[in-house]
Amino acid sequence: MPYYHMKEIWTPLKMIGIKFFKTEDGHLFVKVWKQNRKLIK
């Protein structure tokens, strides 16, 4: 994965361990518990 500057997006799913991140380019990543971030958009 290239170097991305990501900002975490707060959602209620964060309380159960699902986090969403958005890059400056508009790409959306998801991270579930301790797994790696995966590109979803």
C-alpha positions as CSV (number, residue, x, y, z in Angstrom):
1,M,0.0,0.0,0.0
2,P,1.5,3.4,-0.9
3,Y,1.8,6.1,1.6
4,Y,-1.6,7.7,2.3
5,H,-2.6,10.4,4.7
6,M,-5.8,9.1,6.3
7,K,-8.4,10.7,8.5
8,E,-10.6,8.5,10.7
9,I,-14.4,8.9,10.2
10,W,-16.4,8.5,13.3
11,T,-19.4,6.1,13.1
12,P,-21.3,4.1,15.7
13,L,-19.6,1.0,14.4
14,K,-16.4,2.2,16.0
15,M,-17.7,1.0,19.3
16,I,-17.7,-2.7,18.1
17,G,-14.3,-2.3,16.4
18,I,-15.1,-1.4,12.8
19,K,-13.3,1.8,11.8
20,F,-13.5,3.8,8.5
21,F,-10.7,6.0,7.1
22,K,-10.8,8.5,4.3
23,T,-7.7,9.7,2.3
24,E,-7.1,13.1,0.8
25,D,-7.8,11.6,-2.6
26,G,-11.3,10.4,-1.5
27,H,-10.5,6.7,-1.2
28,L,-12.4,4.9,1.6
29,F,-10.8,2.2,3.8
30,V,-12.3,-0.1,6.4
31,K,-10.4,-1.7,9.3
32,V,-12.1,-4.5,11.3
33,W,-10.5,-5.1,14.8
34,K,-6.8,-5.8,14.3
35,Q,-6.9,-6.7,10.6
36,N,-5.2,-4.5,7.9
37,R,-7.0,-1.7,6.3
38,K,-8.9,-2.7,3.1
39,L,-9.9,-0.4,0.3
40,I,-13.7,-0.3,-0.3
41,K,-14.1,2.6,-2.6
